[in-house]
Amino acid sequence: EQQQQQQQQQQQQQQLMSYRQCGMTLTVTDICALYQARTSPLIEKFKQYDEQYQWPVCSVCGERIRPYDARRGSKNKRNKNGKNDKNKDADFVISQSGGDWLVLKRCGHGICKTCFDMYVHVHLKDISKYPLKCYSYQCNECLDLQDVAKVLSNEPGDTSDPNSLSEMQVFEKFTILCALPANERDSCPQCQMVFVVQPRWRPDDHENKFQWKSNSQAVYCANPECKSQFSWINTKPMIDHILREKKKSRLSLFFDNVTGNTKFDSKDKGEEQDEEEKEEEEEKKKKKEEEEEKIKGCEDCWLRYYRGTCPHCLHQFCLQCRLPWRYNPRDVYSRHMCPTTAEDKNNQLNKLLYEQEGWGICPGCRVPISKSEGCNHMTHLNCPRPSELHTNNTHFCYCCSTLLYGPYHNLENDGTVHFPNGLFENCRVAIAGDGKVIGFGDGNHPDSSLSQSNWCASCCDKVWQCLLCQSCDNHFYAFTFIDGWFFVTVFQILPQTSLFR
């Protein structure tokens, strides 16, 4: 009898192994039919295994939820008084693995706390994702305010700023402003806050065309709300256009003087007339393109339309390219110009990213770098465009990406000490940018309206006035204003140069 029982057990184990190897899912009835006993501990394990397939699953991280175990755990919790807490409407249920879970009220989908927290915070300041909906695929139910309040804080982000909003206030504000049309709201590219704006008059609006009325005395702005006179404002600098015209004129002179217009000798008069008509049409198209490049509007309306200001962080940016606004009204060609190609825009965005993150850039190959510790003297080994050809290395400053020379690589090209306080401190360019003054000079330089700029050699401040050497065409900057006298200090020998009084 014992041998028969052992043989039966071996057969049952072999059948179980065959089921496990074939990959079939065993149910409780199959286990009971095999063992013919309902009190075996193995059956209890398979009961749990069979019930586990009925648990809801978080589609983000794949963890399974066991809601009835969680309810028991929440009921068995004890409060500070030692009594059982029988609150059924707990914020988060406790899973078998110890994580926190949330069942959304509107759709009933389950999600763990970490995934829900990440989902809400990633799309918190993205107005295109509002109103926030359930994370599940093909579920269009919006998130309930009570569910979102469990992961967002009610404290302001910056306690020192009275205008700072909490995460919950940001969510409520975005849910309201997402219903506005796109032309009545805008978002700041720096702080990503959304604010309400007035519908702007668009100078390139083709639906609402304006009639241009010009008199012999004055021409007025096309904006009907504006009655001021306007000047032609170029959206793009016309330098390239002028250079092209010069090249064409030079080529035409070359053909007239050298070749004698031999290209039309072998053609008939009819073909010459057709080509002349084509050239006239091309000239008309070019004139139209030039007129489209110009905006008929006053400078105030031009700034009001193209320049946006965030009311929260006071960041000024271009409303077309979303890049920071740079504008100098005294210099026409230093005005803000939107990038024409995708490469130019990517380059400008990369520069802004480098400035925000504080990264350094190799001046040879333009590769960004970041350091965790060490001095500010960087050495790029085997640089594609090295500054030292005998070593194939590039030595530069981490703060301002200036090339370094000298035996210890702490000097500039003209012999100026680049690190006045040591290699582990900021360079003189970074010190000048922070508003600190080294050496002599108060930094109050006169005539700041000139277009050429550089760093002052005496106080390391940004100046707009320079002294030009007539022999070597180098600019020298060292200006101080003491007791009503204007002193010019030149730190290099200027041969054949007369100093200005």
C-alpha positions as CSV (number, residue, x, y, z in Angstrom):
1,E,0.0,0.0,0.0
2,Q,2.8,2.4,0.8
3,Q,4.4,1.6,-2.6
4,Q,1.1,2.3,-4.3
5,Q,0.7,5.6,-2.5
6,Q,4.3,6.6,-3.4
7,Q,3.7,5.7,-7.1
8,Q,0.5,7.8,-7.1
9,Q,2.3,10.8,-5.6
10,Q,5.1,10.5,-8.2
11,Q,2.5,10.3,-11.0
12,Q,0.7,13.4,-9.6
13,Q,4.0,15.3,-9.4
14,Q,4.9,14.3,-12.9
15,Q,1.5,15.6,-14.1
16,L,2.1,18.9,-12.3
17,M,5.6,19.3,-13.8
18,S,4.1,18.6,-17.3
19,Y,1.5,21.3,-16.7
20,R,4.2,23.8,-15.5
21,Q,6.5,23.0,-18.5
22,C,3.7,23.5,-21.0
23,G,2.8,26.9,-19.7
24,M,-0.8,26.3,-18.9
25,T,-2.4,28.3,-16.1
26,L,-3.6,26.0,-13.3
27,T,-6.9,26.8,-11.7
28,V,-8.1,25.7,-8.2
29,T,-10.4,23.0,-9.6
30,D,-7.5,21.4,-11.5
31,I,-5.4,21.3,-8.3
32,C,-8.3,19.8,-6.3
33,A,-8.9,17.1,-8.9
34,L,-5.2,16.2,-8.8
35,Y,-4.7,16.1,-5.0
36,Q,-8.3,15.3,-4.0
37,A,-7.8,17.3,-0.8
38,R,-8.7,20.9,-0.1
39,T,-6.6,21.4,3.0
40,S,-3.2,21.2,1.4
41,P,-1.0,24.3,1.8
42,L,0.0,24.0,-1.8
43,I,-3.7,24.5,-2.8
44,E,-3.8,27.8,-0.8
45,K,-0.8,29.0,-2.7
46,F,-2.5,28.2,-6.0
47,K,-5.6,29.9,-4.8
48,Q,-3.6,33.1,-4.3
49,Y,-2.0,32.6,-7.7
50,D,-5.4,32.2,-9.3
51,E,-6.9,35.3,-7.6
52,Q,-3.9,37.4,-8.5
53,Y,-4.9,37.3,-12.2
54,Q,-8.1,39.1,-11.2
55,W,-6.3,42.0,-9.6
56,P,-6.3,45.4,-11.4
57,V,-2.9,46.3,-12.8
58,C,-1.2,49.7,-13.0
59,S,-0.6,50.2,-16.8
60,V,2.4,52.5,-16.1
61,C,4.7,50.4,-13.9
62,G,2.9,47.0,-14.2
63,E,2.4,46.5,-10.4
64,R,-0.8,44.6,-9.4
65,I,-3.4,46.1,-7.0
66,R,-5.2,44.0,-4.4
67,P,-8.1,46.2,-3.2
68,Y,-9.7,43.9,-0.6
69,D,-6.4,43.3,1.1
70,A,-5.9,47.0,1.1
71,R,-9.2,47.7,2.7
72,R,-8.4,45.3,5.4
73,G,-5.1,46.9,6.0
74,S,-6.8,50.4,6.2
75,K,-9.4,49.1,8.6
76,N,-6.8,47.4,10.8
77,K,-4.8,50.7,11.1
78,R,-4.7,52.2,14.5
79,N,-4.7,55.9,15.2
80,K,-2.9,57.7,17.9
81,N,-5.5,56.8,20.6
82,G,-4.9,53.1,20.0
83,K,-8.4,52.5,18.4
84,N,-9.0,51.0,15.0
85,D,-9.4,53.5,12.2
86,K,-12.4,52.3,10.2
87,N,-12.3,55.0,7.6
88,K,-13.3,53.4,4.3
89,D,-12.6,56.5,2.1
90,A,-8.8,56.5,2.6
91,D,-6.7,58.6,0.2
92,F,-4.5,55.8,-0.9
93,V,-4.9,52.0,-0.4
94,I,-1.9,49.9,0.6
95,S,-0.9,47.2,-1.8
96,Q,0.7,43.8,-1.0
97,S,4.2,45.1,-2.0
98,G,3.9,48.1,0.4
99,G,3.3,50.8,-2.2
100,D,0.4,53.3,-2.2
101,W,-2.4,53.1,-4.8
102,L,-5.2,55.3,-6.0
103,V,-8.4,54.5,-7.7
104,L,-9.6,57.4,-9.8
105,K,-13.2,58.5,-8.9
106,R,-14.5,59.2,-12.4
107,C,-13.3,56.2,-14.3
108,G,-12.2,53.7,-11.6
109,H,-8.8,53.0,-13.1
110,G,-6.1,52.1,-10.5
111,I,-2.6,53.7,-10.5
112,C,0.2,53.8,-8.0
113,K,1.0,57.0,-6.2
114,T,4.5,57.4,-7.7
115,C,3.2,57.1,-11.3
116,F,0.3,59.4,-10.6
117,D,2.5,62.0,-9.0
118,M,4.9,61.9,-12.0
119,Y,2.1,62.1,-14.5
120,V,0.5,65.2,-12.9
121,H,3.8,67.0,-12.3
122,V,5.1,66.4,-15.9
123,H,2.0,67.9,-17.5
124,L,1.3,70.6,-14.8
125,K,2.6,73.5,-16.9
126,D,1.8,72.2,-20.3
127,I,-1.3,74.0,-21.5
128,S,-1.7,71.7,-24.5
129,K,-2.4,68.7,-22.2
130,Y,-5.3,70.5,-20.4
131,P,-7.8,69.5,-19.2
132,L,-5.8,66.6,-17.7
133,K,-7.4,63.3,-18.5
134,C,-6.9,59.7,-17.3
135,Y,-3.6,58.2,-18.1
136,S,-5.2,55.0,-19.4
137,Y,-5.3,54.4,-23.2
138,Q,-8.6,55.4,-24.8
139,C,-10.0,56.9,-21.6
140,N,-11.3,60.4,-22.0
141,E,-12.4,61.0,-18.5
142,C,-11.0,64.1,-16.9
143,L,-9.2,63.9,-13.6
144,D,-11.2,64.9,-10.5
145,L,-10.0,67.8,-8.5
146,Q,-9.9,65.7,-5.3
147,D,-7.7,63.1,-6.9
148,V,-5.2,65.8,-8.1
149,A,-5.2,67.5,-4.7
150,K,-3.6,64.3,-3.2
151,V,-0.3,64.8,-5.0
152,L,-0.1,68.6,-5.4
153,S,0.9,70.9,-2.5
154,N,-0.9,74.0,-1.4
155,E,2.2,75.8,-0.3
156,P,3.8,78.5,-2.6
157,G,6.9,77.5,-4.4
158,D,8.9,80.6,-3.4
159,T,8.0,81.9,0.0
160,S,10.0,85.2,-0.5
161,D,7.9,86.1,-3.6
162,P,4.3,87.2,-2.7
163,N,3.1,86.5,-6.2
164,S,4.3,82.9,-6.2
165,L,1.6,80.4,-6.7
166,S,1.2,76.9,-5.2
167,E,1.0,73.8,-7.4
168,M,-2.7,73.5,-6.7
169,Q,-3.3,77.1,-7.7
170,V,-1.3,76.6,-10.9
171,F,-3.5,73.5,-11.8
172,E,-6.7,75.5,-11.1
173,K,-5.5,78.4,-13.2
174,F,-4.5,76.2,-16.1
175,T,-7.8,74.4,-16.1
176,I,-9.6,77.7,-16.5
177,L,-7.3,79.3,-19.0
178,C,-7.2,76.3,-21.3
179,A,-10.8,77.1,-22.3
180,L,-9.7,80.5,-23.8
181,P,-8.8,80.8,-27.5
182,A,-5.2,80.6,-28.4
183,N,-5.0,84.3,-29.4
184,E,-6.3,85.4,-25.9
185,R,-3.7,83.6,-23.9
186,D,0.0,83.0,-24.0
187,S,2.7,81.1,-22.0
188,C,6.1,82.3,-20.8
189,P,9.0,80.3,-22.2
190,Q,11.0,80.8,-19.1
191,C,8.6,80.0,-16.2
192,Q,6.0,78.3,-18.4
193,M,3.1,80.2,-16.7
194,V,0.0,81.0,-18.7
195,F,-1.4,84.5,-18.7
196,V,-4.3,86.3,-20.4
197,V,-3.5,88.8,-23.2
198,Q,-5.6,91.0,-25.4
199,P,-6.3,90.0,-29.0
200,R,-3.4,91.6,-31.0
201,W,-3.6,93.3,-34.3
202,R,-1.7,91.2,-36.7
203,P,0.2,93.1,-39.4
204,D,0.3,90.0,-41.6
205,D,-3.4,89.2,-41.2
206,H,-4.7,88.3,-44.7
207,E,-8.3,88.0,-43.6
208,N,-8.7,91.6,-42.3
209,K,-6.8,93.6,-44.9
210,F,-6.3,97.3,-44.4
211,Q,-6.3,100.1,-47.0
212,W,-3.1,102.1,-46.9
213,K,-3.9,105.8,-46.9
214,S,-0.9,108.1,-47.6
215,N,-0.9,111.9,-47.8
216,S,1.7,114.2,-49.1
217,Q,2.5,115.2,-45.5
218,A,2.5,112.0,-43.5
219,V,1.7,108.3,-43.7
220,Y,-0.1,106.7,-40.7
221,C,0.1,103.3,-39.1
222,A,-2.0,100.5,-40.5
223,N,-3.3,99.7,-37.1
224,P,-6.8,101.3,-36.8
225,E,-6.3,101.8,-33.1
226,C,-3.1,103.7,-33.6
227,K,-2.9,107.2,-35.1
228,S,0.8,107.8,-34.9
229,Q,3.1,108.1,-37.9
230,F,5.2,105.1,-38.8
231,S,8.5,104.4,-40.4
232,W,9.4,101.3,-42.4
233,I,10.5,98.5,-40.0
234,N,12.4,95.7,-41.6
235,T,11.8,92.3,-40.2
236,K,15.1,91.1,-41.6
237,P,18.4,92.9,-42.2
238,M,18.9,93.9,-45.8
239,I,22.6,93.2,-45.8
240,D,22.3,90.0,-47.7
241,H,20.1,91.6,-50.3
242,I,22.5,94.4,-50.9
243,L,25.4,92.0,-51.3
244,R,23.5,90.0,-53.9
245,E,22.7,93.2,-55.9
246,K,26.4,94.1,-55.8
247,K,27.4,90.7,-57.0
248,K,24.8,90.9,-59.9
249,S,26.1,94.3,-60.9
250,R,29.7,93.1,-60.9
251,L,28.7,90.1,-63.0
252,S,26.8,92.3,-65.5
253,L,29.8,94.6,-65.8
254,F,32.0,91.6,-66.3
255,F,29.8,90.3,-69.2
256,D,29.5,93.8,-70.7
257,N,33.2,94.7,-70.7
258,V,34.9,91.3,-71.2
259,T,32.6,89.0,-73.1
260,G,30.6,91.7,-74.9
261,N,27.2,90.0,-74.3
262,T,28.2,87.0,-76.4
263,K,25.6,84.9,-74.7
264,F,22.8,86.5,-76.8
265,D,24.6,86.4,-80.2
266,S,23.6,82.9,-81.1
267,K,19.9,83.3,-80.3
268,D,17.0,84.8,-82.1
269,K,15.3,88.0,-81.3
270,G,12.1,86.2,-80.2
271,E,14.1,84.2,-77.6
272,E,15.8,87.4,-76.4
273,Q,12.4,89.0,-75.8
274,D,11.1,85.9,-74.0
275,E,14.1,86.0,-71.7
276,E,13.6,89.7,-71.1
277,E,10.0,89.1,-70.1
278,K,11.1,86.4,-67.7
279,E,13.7,88.7,-66.1
280,E,11.0,91.4,-65.6
281,E,8.7,88.9,-63.9
282,E,11.5,87.8,-61.6
283,E,12.2,91.4,-60.7
284,K,8.5,92.0,-59.9
285,K,8.5,88.9,-57.6
286,K,11.6,90.2,-55.9
287,K,10.0,93.5,-55.3
288,K,6.9,91.8,-53.8
289,E,9.2,89.8,-51.5
290,E,10.9,92.9,-50.4
291,E,7.6,94.6,-49.6
292,E,6.5,91.5,-47.7
293,E,9.6,91.6,-45.6
294,K,8.6,95.1,-44.4
295,I,5.8,95.9,-42.0
296,K,3.8,99.1,-42.4
297,G,3.5,100.0,-38.7
298,C,4.8,102.3,-36.1
299,E,7.6,101.2,-33.8
300,D,5.3,101.0,-30.7
301,C,2.8,98.7,-32.5
302,W,5.7,96.6,-33.8
303,L,7.0,96.1,-30.3
304,R,3.6,95.6,-28.8
305,Y,2.9,92.7,-31.2
306,Y,6.3,91.0,-31.5
307,R,7.4,91.4,-27.9
308,G,5.8,89.6,-25.0
309,T,6.3,90.1,-21.3
310,C,5.4,87.6,-18.6
311,P,3.6,89.2,-15.7
312,H,5.0,86.7,-13.2
313,C,8.7,86.7,-13.9
314,L,8.9,89.8,-16.2
315,H,10.7,87.8,-18.8
316,Q,10.6,89.4,-22.3
317,F,10.5,87.1,-25.3
318,C,9.6,87.1,-29.0
319,L,6.1,85.9,-29.7
320,Q,7.0,84.2,-32.9
321,C,10.3,82.3,-32.2
322,R,9.8,82.2,-28.4
323,L,13.4,83.2,-27.9
324,P,14.5,85.9,-25.4
325,W,14.0,89.5,-26.7
326,R,17.1,91.5,-27.5
327,Y,16.4,95.0,-28.8
328,N,18.6,98.1,-29.1
329,P,16.6,101.0,-30.6
330,R,19.8,102.9,-31.4
331,D,21.2,100.3,-33.7
332,V,19.0,99.0,-36.6
333,Y,20.9,95.8,-37.1
334,S,21.0,94.9,-33.5
335,R,17.3,94.5,-33.2
336,H,15.7,91.2,-32.5
337,M,15.6,89.0,-35.6
338,C,13.9,85.7,-35.6
339,P,16.1,82.8,-36.9
340,T,15.3,81.9,-40.5
341,T,16.3,78.2,-40.5
342,A,15.8,75.4,-38.0
343,E,19.6,75.2,-37.5
344,D,19.8,78.8,-36.4
345,K,17.0,78.3,-33.9
346,N,18.6,75.2,-32.5
347,N,21.9,77.0,-32.1
348,Q,20.2,79.9,-30.2
349,L,18.3,77.4,-28.0
350,N,21.5,75.6,-27.2
351,K,23.2,78.8,-26.2
352,L,20.3,79.6,-23.8
353,L,20.6,76.1,-22.4
354,Y,24.3,76.4,-21.8
355,E,23.8,79.8,-20.1
356,Q,21.0,78.5,-17.8
357,E,22.9,75.3,-16.9
358,G,26.2,77.1,-16.5
359,W,28.0,74.8,-18.9
360,G,31.3,75.6,-20.6
361,I,32.0,75.4,-24.3
362,C,35.2,74.5,-26.0
363,P,36.1,77.4,-28.3
364,G,37.7,75.1,-30.8
365,C,35.1,72.5,-31.6
366,R,32.1,74.1,-29.8
367,V,31.4,71.0,-27.6
368,P,29.6,71.7,-24.3
369,I,31.1,70.4,-21.1
370,S,30.2,70.4,-17.4
371,K,32.3,69.9,-14.3
372,S,31.5,68.8,-10.8
373,E,34.6,70.0,-9.1
374,G,38.1,71.3,-9.8
375,C,39.6,74.5,-11.2
376,N,38.3,76.6,-14.1
377,H,41.3,75.7,-16.4
378,M,39.9,73.2,-18.9
379,T,42.0,71.1,-21.2
380,H,40.3,69.4,-24.2
381,L,42.6,66.5,-25.2
382,N,42.9,65.7,-28.9
383,C,40.5,68.5,-29.9
384,P,39.5,68.5,-33.6
385,R,40.5,72.2,-33.8
386,P,43.2,72.6,-31.2
387,S,44.8,75.8,-30.1
388,E,48.1,74.1,-29.6
389,L,49.1,72.2,-32.7
390,H,52.1,70.5,-31.2
391,T,50.0,68.8,-28.5
392,N,46.6,68.8,-30.2
393,N,45.0,70.2,-27.1
394,T,42.8,73.3,-26.4
395,H,43.2,75.2,-23.1
396,F,40.3,77.5,-22.2
397,C,38.4,79.0,-19.3
398,Y,35.3,77.2,-18.0
399,C,33.5,80.4,-17.1
400,C,33.7,82.4,-20.4
401,S,35.3,79.9,-22.9
402,T,38.3,82.2,-23.5
403,L,41.5,80.6,-24.9
404,L,44.3,80.4,-22.4
405,Y,48.0,80.9,-23.2
406,G,51.3,81.0,-21.3
407,P,53.4,78.3,-19.7
408,Y,50.8,77.8,-16.9
409,H,47.8,78.5,-19.1
410,N,46.5,81.4,-17.0
411,L,47.1,84.3,-19.4
412,E,45.1,85.7,-22.4
413,N,46.5,86.3,-25.8
414,D,47.7,89.9,-24.9
415,G,49.3,88.7,-21.7
416,T,46.5,89.8,-19.3
417,V,46.1,87.6,-16.2
418,H,42.8,85.8,-16.8
419,F,42.4,84.5,-13.2
420,P,43.2,87.4,-10.8
421,N,42.0,85.5,-7.7
422,G,43.4,82.0,-8.7
423,L,42.2,79.2,-10.9
424,F,39.6,78.0,-8.4
425,E,37.8,81.4,-8.4
426,N,35.9,83.2,-11.2
427,C,37.8,84.8,-14.0
428,R,37.9,88.5,-14.7
429,V,35.1,88.3,-17.3
430,A,32.8,86.5,-14.8
431,I,33.7,89.0,-12.1
432,A,32.7,91.9,-14.4
433,G,29.5,90.2,-15.2
434,D,28.6,89.9,-11.5
435,G,29.1,93.6,-11.1
436,K,32.4,93.3,-9.1
437,V,35.3,95.7,-9.7
438,I,38.9,94.8,-9.6
439,G,41.9,97.1,-10.1
440,F,41.1,100.8,-10.4
441,G,38.3,102.7,-12.1
442,D,34.7,103.1,-11.1
443,G,33.1,101.7,-14.2
444,N,31.1,104.8,-15.0
445,H,32.2,105.1,-18.6
446,P,30.9,108.0,-20.7
447,D,29.1,107.8,-24.1
448,S,27.5,104.4,-23.8
449,S,25.6,104.8,-27.1
450,L,28.4,103.6,-29.4
451,S,27.8,100.2,-31.0
452,Q,31.2,98.6,-30.4
453,S,31.7,97.0,-27.0
454,N,34.3,95.1,-25.1
455,W,35.7,94.6,-21.6
456,C,37.5,97.4,-19.9
457,A,41.1,96.5,-19.0
458,S,41.1,98.6,-15.8
459,C,37.8,97.7,-14.1
460,C,36.7,94.7,-16.2
461,D,33.3,96.3,-16.9
462,K,31.3,96.3,-20.1
463,V,32.1,99.5,-22.0
464,W,30.9,101.0,-25.3
465,Q,33.7,103.3,-26.1
466,C,37.1,102.3,-27.5
467,L,40.4,103.7,-28.6
468,L,41.5,102.5,-32.1
469,C,45.1,102.0,-33.1
470,Q,45.7,103.2,-36.6
471,S,48.7,100.9,-37.2
472,C,47.4,97.5,-36.0
473,D,43.6,98.1,-36.0
474,N,43.2,97.0,-32.4
475,H,40.9,98.5,-29.9
476,F,42.0,99.4,-26.4
477,Y,39.6,99.9,-23.4
478,A,40.7,101.8,-20.3
479,F,38.7,104.8,-19.4
480,T,38.3,106.6,-16.0
481,F,36.6,109.8,-15.1
482,I,38.2,111.4,-12.0
483,D,37.6,114.9,-10.7
484,G,36.2,116.3,-13.9
485,W,39.2,115.0,-16.0
486,F,38.9,112.2,-18.5
487,F,41.9,109.9,-18.5
488,V,42.8,107.4,-21.2
489,T,45.2,104.7,-20.0
490,V,46.7,102.5,-22.7
491,F,48.2,99.2,-21.5
492,Q,50.1,98.4,-24.8
493,I,52.6,100.4,-26.9
494,L,50.8,102.2,-29.7
495,P,53.3,103.0,-32.5
496,Q,52.4,105.8,-34.9
497,T,49.3,106.6,-32.9
498,S,48.1,109.9,-31.5
499,L,46.2,109.9,-28.3
500,F,42.8,111.7,-28.1
501,R,42.4,114.6,-25.7
